[in-house]
Amino acid sequence: MNCSTSLLRAAAACLTVAALGNPAFAATTVQVGASGKTYASAAVQCATDPDTGMPAAMVEAGLFNPKRGTSASVSLNGTVLGTVTTASPSTTVWLPEGDNTVVVALSRKTADSYAFTVTADRCALPDTSGNTFSADGTLEYGASGKSSATVTPGCALNASTGRAQPYVHVFDIGGYLLNVSVNGIPLTQLSTTHPNTPVFLGAGMNVISVAYGSISNDYFVRDGGDGSCVLPQ
């Protein structure tokens, strides 16, 4: 990552890192702690909780550019969740509703604190009652009529993860400029020159959003199972 030394030392420095374990496999913005040695997501995200299979609020937290042998404890609201190390530098922290404090502590003297607030409806499944389906049941049309998605997931090799995963195709109907995201993480834009995209699904429920600016937002909910599949022979 190309960040200046001053940014590394700033409490609210922002940069881009890969979003670990997220179905969109997109990038997410993070904040670096005052120590310059830890980080956490800049904002609350929604991802599929493997214990429930439903979308839930979460952030990533861990070590920023750790040196060999570095480790730190990660706690949520005073309860230690585990340890991050140079070999495994990040962890997912699932957040309950309300105000939360995530602390990444390198030692008793060096610890960075990050505050997050989760509203009651932050990761609730969207209302898709306005969606319609094609006569053969293979396509689901968004309520705005500007987008559609295949109903039954296929199986393909995801180059981002190197493994086979279920996916659906999302289509732009009418050549609009549409912003596609998965579980709150931006994925790509659709337009006349890029009218469709595959969307790989993570484990559990996945919420696909297709927004036309602030004018309309179509939602498609898909179950990714355990997040893996077997390629056809």
Buried (B, 14 or more C-beta within 10 A) or exposed (E): EEBEEEBBEBEEBEBEBEBBBBBBBBBBEBBBBBBBBBBBBBEBBBBBBBEEBEBBBBBBBBBBBBEEEBBBBBBBEEEEBEEBBEEEBBBBBBBEEEEBEBBBBBEEEBBBBBEBEBEEEBBEEBEBEEBEEEEEEEBBBBBBBBBBBBBEBEEBBBEEBEEBBBBBBBBBBEEBBBBBBBBBBBBBBBEEEEBBBBBBBBBBBBBBBBBBEEEBBBBBBBEBBEBBBEEEE
